[in-house]
């Protein structure tokens, strides 16, 4: 709500008026009150009632309190006021509006005190918290410094970040579009909230939509262990799209770094992509450059397992499958951890968590992994349900099930049972002289996280056997 103006002191020819101005709130009603107060304060006692809201006051001084990132010169420029100027209450209100609409401030209040010919105007401001980074995605015609300078012409407090809410992002977008028009570049600036390549950090992302942004050339500077031609060949996902710094960085993370990691270059790193327009006959689009620092090849030293109780270190090492002095292939290590999780699942640990930490010995070019394990609760077998067959067949299959109620649950047993039990069930039917059923099985596994049990449901469907070549279905 608005705070009504307060006439804090009242003497002939003297004024002291303060007003709180919430962001984006129009002040028409409050101004009527303010104008009345100021009009009364400006005039001699005998003439006050004849004065109107158009009475002006001369500003001897304009000051700002609460500035953090914004300078006083920037704030004064945005207000449109000058010292020595005679202004009306409406003009002060318009200045307050301009300051709020600039995006520099989340809230402000102002105080006017002094005399009609020597007034001091004080703005008390609250700057928005600049907590979310700003990224320029594909402005291939400019450096980041040039883009930052363009934004600061419209948004002086810009420091590479912007408020999570408010109209600052719209001002940034407008500033970027003005830069495009100034340079006669065809395109429209679009804004969105986006996650960085890690997927964790949200940022303000600004991009250009327009012609001529198709990637037509890529250069991988510093590539030696993997030939540059190989990296270019593997970069189809980049060539198939308009340039996007965010997309290229994500593609490198997911598709190119693994090429180094599986060769033991565990510390290989790509610089952020740079791009420029390329009008050469063979390109006619955007040329992209990425620098790669390959580092050294590391070989495997050992693994240590912290928090492991359900499996021995020997069992864990066997599942991981890494041998000392072999190339530290991250793809192989990752596949080994999948086998470790399966080994835990076969002993009822369904929620195991494994956090790997690499310890590098740069002098020996070796790497040792420390795996921190949270095994969680051990689950046991709950209820088994078999449906879709006659009672005798159901009993037959239940009799073949070896995982008894309250036994430690084996996560791999269901698939093994289906693969083994179905052919045996069909053989039994053949021995008995019965038609061999064509069985399809759907399994459903339901963990109970309170009881730490697992219920298993097997649904069998009998389907007609496919006809042999040269025969009709259902014929012997």
C-alpha positions in Angstrom: 0.0 0.0 0.0 1.0 3.6 -0.5 2.2 5.5 2.5 0.5 8.9 2.7 2.8 11.9 2.6 3.8 13.3 5.9 4.3 17.0 6.6 7.0 16.6 9.2 7.5 20.3 9.9 5.5 23.3 8.9 6.7 26.9 9.0 6.1 29.8 6.8 8.3 29.3 3.7 9.6 25.9 5.0 8.8 22.4 3.9 9.5 18.9 5.0 7.6 16.2 3.0 8.4 12.5 2.8 6.8 9.8 0.7 7.4 6.1 0.3 7.0 4.9 -3.3 6.4 1.1 -3.7 7.7 -0.3 -7.0 5.2 -0.2 -9.9 2.5 1.5 -7.9 0.9 4.7 -9.3 0.7 7.5 -6.8 -2.2 9.6 -8.1 -4.2 9.6 -4.8 -1.1 10.2 -2.7 0.0 13.0 -4.9 -3.2 14.9 -4.4 -2.4 14.8 -0.7 1.2 15.7 -1.3 0.4 18.6 -3.6 -2.0 20.0 -1.0 0.7 19.7 1.7 3.4 21.2 -0.4 1.2 24.0 -1.6 0.3 24.9 1.9 4.0 24.8 3.0 5.2 26.9 0.1 3.0 29.9 0.5 2.7 32.6 3.2 0.0 31.9 5.7 -2.5 34.4 4.3 -2.2 33.2 0.7 -1.9 29.4 1.2 -5.4 28.6 0.3 -5.0 30.3 -3.1 -2.0 28.2 -4.1 -2.3 25.0 -6.2 -0.4 21.9 -6.9 1.5 23.6 -9.7 3.7 25.5 -7.2 7.4 24.9 -7.9 10.4 24.7 -5.6 14.0 25.3 -6.5 16.3 22.3 -5.9 19.5 23.4 -4.1 20.7 19.8 -3.8 19.7 16.3 -5.0 21.1 13.4 -3.1 20.7 9.6 -3.1 21.0 7.3 -0.1 21.3 3.5 -0.3 23.4 3.3 -3.5 25.6 0.2 -3.8 26.3 -0.6 -7.4 24.7 2.5 -9.0 26.7 5.7 -8.9 25.1 9.0 -7.9 25.8 10.4 -11.4 24.0 7.4 -13.0 21.0 7.8 -10.7 20.8 11.5 -11.2 21.0 11.1 -15.0 18.1 8.6 -14.9 16.0 10.9 -12.7 16.2 13.7 -15.3 16.6 16.3 -12.6 19.3 18.9 -12.1 20.4 21.0 -9.2 19.3 24.6 -9.4 16.2 23.6 -11.3 12.7 24.7 -10.3 10.3 21.8 -10.3 6.7 21.0 -9.4 5.5 18.0 -7.3 4.4 16.4 -10.6 8.0 16.7 -11.9 9.4 15.1 -8.8 6.9 12.2 -9.1 7.8 11.8 -12.8 11.5 11.6 -11.7 10.6 8.9 -9.2 8.8 7.0 -11.9 11.8 7.2 -14.2 14.1 5.9 -11.5 11.8 2.9 -10.8 11.3 2.1 -14.5 15.0 2.2 -15.1 15.3 -1.2 -13.3 18.1 0.2 -11.1 16.0 0.2 -8.0 13.5 -2.2 -6.4 12.0 0.4 -4.2 12.5 4.1 -3.3 11.2 6.8 -1.2 12.0 10.5 -1.3 12.1 13.5 1.1 11.8 17.1 0.2 12.8 19.6 2.8 14.1 23.2 3.2 12.5 26.3 1.8 10.8 27.1 -1.5 14.0 28.7 -2.9 16.4 26.3 -1.2 15.0 22.8 -1.2 16.9 19.5 -0.7 15.5 16.5 -2.5 16.7 13.1 -1.0 15.9 9.8 -2.7 16.4 6.8 -0.4 16.7 3.8 -2.7 16.9 0.0 -2.5 18.8 -1.7 -5.3 17.6 -5.2 -6.5 19.8 -8.1 -5.6 21.9 -9.1 -8.7 21.9 -12.8 -8.1 21.4 -14.5 -11.5 24.2 -14.5 -14.2 23.5 -13.2 -17.7 24.8 -15.1 -20.7 25.1 -13.8 -24.3 24.5 -17.0 -26.4 25.2 -16.3 -30.1 26.1 -12.7 -30.7 28.9 -13.7 -33.1 29.6 -10.2 -34.3 30.6 -8.8 -30.9 32.9 -9.5 -28.0 31.5 -9.9 -24.5 33.0 -6.6 -23.6 31.2 -4.9 -26.5 27.9 -6.5 -25.4 28.4 -5.5 -21.8 29.2 -1.9 -22.8 26.0 -1.8 -24.9 23.9 -3.0 -22.0 25.4 -0.5 -19.6 24.3 2.4 -21.8 20.7 1.4 -20.9 21.3 -0.4 -17.6 24.3 1.3 -15.9 24.4 -1.1 -12.9 25.0 -4.2 -15.1 27.8 -6.3 -13.8 27.2 -9.5 -15.6 24.2 -10.4 -13.6 20.6 -9.2 -13.3 17.7 -9.4 -10.8 15.7 -12.6 -10.8 12.5 -10.5 -11.3 11.6 -7.1 -12.6 12.1 -5.4 -16.0 15.9 -5.4 -16.0 15.9 -8.4 -18.5 13.7 -6.4 -20.9 16.1 -3.5 -20.7 19.0 -5.8 -21.5 17.0 -7.2 -24.4 16.2 -3.8 -25.8 19.8 -2.7 -25.4 21.0 -5.7 -27.4 18.4 -5.1 -30.2 19.5 -1.4 -30.3 23.1 -2.6 -30.8 22.0 -4.9 -33.7 20.1 -2.0 -35.4 23.1 0.3 -34.9 25.3 -2.2 -36.7 22.6 -3.0 -39.3 22.4 -6.6 -38.4 19.2 -8.5 -39.2 17.9 -10.4 -36.2 15.6 -10.5 -33.2 16.9 -10.8 -29.6 15.1 -13.4 -27.5 15.3 -13.9 -23.8 14.8 -17.1 -21.7 15.7 -18.7 -18.4 18.1 -21.5 -19.0 20.3 -24.0 -17.1 24.0 -24.0 -17.6 25.7 -27.1 -19.1 25.9 -28.7 -15.7 22.1 -28.5 -15.5 22.3 -27.0 -12.0 22.7 -23.3 -12.3 19.9 -21.2 -13.8 20.8 -18.1 -15.8 19.4 -15.3 -17.9 20.1 -16.3 -21.6 19.9 -13.8 -24.5 20.1 -15.1 -28.1 19.7 -13.8 -31.6 17.2 -15.4 -34.0 18.0 -14.6 -37.6 19.8 -15.7 -40.8 23.4 -16.5 -41.3 24.0 -18.3 -38.0 24.5 -21.9 -39.3 27.8 -23.4 -38.2 29.9 -24.2 -41.3 33.4 -24.5 -39.9 35.0 -25.8 -36.7 38.6 -25.5 -35.6 39.9 -27.5 -32.6 43.1 -25.8 -31.6 45.6 -27.9 -29.5 44.3 -31.3 -30.6 47.1 -33.8 -30.9 46.2 -37.1 -29.1 42.9 -37.1 -31.1 43.4 -35.7 -34.6 41.5 -32.6 -35.3 39.8 -34.3 -38.3 38.4 -36.9 -35.9 36.9 -34.3 -33.6 35.4 -32.5 -36.6 33.9 -35.7 -37.8 32.4 -36.3 -34.4 30.9 -32.8 -34.3 27.8 -33.5 -36.5 25.5 -32.2 -33.8 27.2 -28.8 -33.9 27.1 -28.6 -37.7 23.5 -29.5 -37.9 22.4 -26.4 -35.9 22.6 -22.7 -35.7 25.4 -21.6 -33.5 24.7 -21.5 -29.8 27.4 -21.1 -27.2 25.3 -23.0 -24.6 24.6 -25.9 -27.0 28.2 -26.2 -28.2 29.4 -26.3 -24.6 26.9 -29.0 -23.7 27.8 -31.0 -26.8 31.5 -30.9 -26.0 30.7 -32.1 -22.4 28.6 -35.0 -23.5 30.2 -36.1 -26.8 33.8 -35.0 -27.1 35.3 -35.1 -23.6 34.4 -38.8 -23.4 36.7 -39.4 -26.4 39.6 -38.2 -24.3 38.4 -39.8 -21.0 38.3 -43.3 -22.6 41.9 -42.8 -23.7 43.1 -41.9 -20.2 43.2 -38.1 -20.7 41.2 -37.5 -17.5 42.1 -33.8 -17.2 41.3 -32.8 -20.8 39.4 -29.6 -21.0 37.9 -27.4 -23.7 37.7 -23.7 -23.5 34.4 -21.9 -24.0 33.6 -21.7 -27.7 34.3 -18.6 -29.7 32.6 -17.8 -33.0 32.7 -15.3 -35.8 30.9 -14.7 -39.1 32.6 -16.4 -42.0 31.7 -15.3 -45.6 34.2 -17.4 -47.4 32.9 -19.5 -50.3 33.3 -22.7 -48.5 31.5 -21.6 -45.3 28.9 -18.8 -45.6 27.9 -19.0 -42.0 29.6 -19.2 -38.6 33.1 -20.4 -37.9 33.6 -21.9 -34.4 36.9 -22.3 -32.5 37.5 -24.4 -29.4 40.8 -24.8 -27.7 41.5 -28.1 -26.1 44.1 -28.7 -23.3 44.6 -32.4 -23.5 46.8 -32.9 -20.5 48.5 -36.3 -19.9 47.5 -39.9 -20.0 46.8 -41.4 -16.6 47.0 -45.1 -15.7 45.1 -47.0 -13.0 46.6 -47.3 -9.5 44.0 -48.7 -7.1 40.5 -48.3 -5.7 39.5 -47.8 -2.0 36.0 -48.4 -0.8 34.7 -46.4 2.1 31.5 -47.4 3.8 31.3 -50.9 2.2 29.9 -53.7 4.5 27.6 -55.7 2.3 30.4 -56.6 -0.2 34.1 -57.2 0.4 36.8 -55.1 -1.2 37.7 -58.2 -3.3 34.2 -58.5 -4.6 34.0 -54.8 -5.3 37.3 -54.8 -7.2 36.3 -57.8 -9.2 33.0 -56.2 -10.2 34.8 -52.9 -11.1 37.2 -54.8 -13.4 40.2 -52.4 -13.4 43.7 -53.7 -13.4 46.8 -51.9 -12.1 48.8 -49.9 -14.7 46.1 -50.1 -17.4 44.9 -46.9 -19.0 42.4 -45.2 -16.7 39.5 -45.5 -19.2 36.6 -43.5 -17.7 34.1 -45.4 -19.8 35.3 -48.7 -18.5 35.3 -47.3 -14.9 31.7 -46.1 -15.4 30.6 -49.5 -16.7 32.4 -51.1 -13.8 30.4 -49.0 -11.3 27.3 -50.3 -13.1 28.4 -53.8 -12.3 29.2 -52.8 -8.7 25.6 -51.5 -8.3 24.2 -54.8 -9.8 26.4 -56.8 -7.4 24.8 -54.8 -4.5 21.4 -55.3 -6.0 21.9 -59.1 -5.9 22.4 -58.8 -2.2 19.3 -56.8 -1.6 20.8 -53.3 -1.5 18.5 -51.5 -3.9 19.3 -47.9 -3.0 23.1 -48.0 -2.9 24.8 -44.7 -3.7 28.4 -44.5 -4.9 30.4 -41.2 -5.0 33.7 -41.4 -6.9 36.6 -39.1 -6.1 39.8 -39.2 -8.1 43.2 -38.7 -6.5 45.8 -37.8 -9.2 49.6 -38.4 -8.8 50.9 -36.1 -11.5 54.5 -37.2 -11.1 53.7 -40.9 -11.7 50.8 -40.1 -14.0 48.6 -42.4 -12.0 45.1 -42.1 -10.6 43.5 -43.8 -7.6 39.8 -43.7 -7.0 38.2 -43.4 -3.6 34.6 -44.6 -3.7 32.3 -43.4 -0.9 29.4 -45.8 -0.5 26.1 -45.4 1.1 24.6 -48.9 1.0 21.2 -48.1 2.4 18.8 -50.8 3.7 18.9 -54.4 2.7 15.6 -55.6 1.1 14.0 -59.0 1.4 11.6 -61.0 -0.7 7.9 -60.1 -0.2 5.0 -61.7 -2.0 5.1 -63.6 -5.3 2.0 -63.3 -7.6 1.6 -65.4 -10.8 -1.3 -64.8 -13.1 -2.5 -65.7 -16.6 -2.3 -69.5 -16.3 -4.4 -72.3 -15.0 -4.0 -73.3 -11.4 -1.8 -76.3 -12.1 0.5 -74.3 -14.3 0.7 -71.5 -11.6 1.6 -74.1 -9.0 4.2 -75.5 -11.3 5.9 -72.2 -11.8 5.7 -71.2 -8.1 7.4 -74.5 -7.3 10.3 -73.5 -9.5 10.7 -70.1 -7.8 13.7 -70.4 -5.4 13.6 -67.0 -3.7 11.6 -67.6 -0.6 9.6 -65.2 1.5 11.9 -63.1 3.7 15.0 -64.3 1.9 17.5 -61.5 1.0 16.1 -60.1 -2.3 18.2 -60.7 -5.4 17.6 -58.0 -8.0 18.8 -60.1 -10.9 16.8 -63.2 -10.0 13.5 -62.3 -11.8 15.1 -62.1 -15.2 17.1 -65.3 -14.6 13.9 -67.1 -13.5 12.0 -66.0 -16.6 14.8 -67.0 -19.0 15.2 -70.4 -17.4 11.7 -71.3 -16.2 9.7 -70.6 -19.4 11.7 -73.0 -21.6 11.5 -75.7 -18.8 7.8 -75.2 -18.5 7.5 -75.7 -22.3 9.5 -78.8 -22.2 7.3 -80.2 -19.5 4.3 -79.6 -21.7 6.0 -81.4 -24.6 6.9 -84.4 -22.5 3.2 -84.6 -21.3 2.1 -84.7 -24.9 0.4 -81.3 -24.6 0.7 -78.4 -27.1 3.7 -76.3 -26.5 2.5 -72.9 -25.3 4.1 -69.7 -26.6 4.5 -67.7 -23.4 5.0 -64.0 -23.0 5.9 -62.8 -19.5 5.6 -59.3 -18.0 7.2 -58.8 -14.6 6.5 -56.0 -12.1 8.7 -55.4 -9.1 7.3 -53.3 -6.3 9.6 -52.3 -3.4 8.0 -51.4 0.0 10.4 -48.7 1.3 8.9 -48.9 4.8 9.0 -52.7 5.3 12.1 -53.0 3.1 10.6 -55.9 1.1 10.0 -56.4 -2.6 6.8 -57.9 -4.1 7.1 -59.6 -7.5 4.2 -60.0 -9.9 4.6 -62.3 -13.0 1.8 -62.0 -15.6 1.9 -64.8 -18.3 0.1 -64.6 -21.6 -0.3 -67.6 -23.9 -0.1 -66.7 -27.6 -0.6 -68.9 -30.6 2.6 -70.4 -32.0 3.7 -68.9 -35.3 2.9 -71.1 -38.3 5.7 -73.0 -40.0 6.5 -72.1 -43.6 4.2 -73.9 -46.0 1.5 -74.6 -43.4 -1.6 -72.8 -42.2 -2.1 -71.6 -38.6 -3.5 -74.3 -36.2 -2.8 -77.1 -38.8 -0.6 -80.0 -37.5 
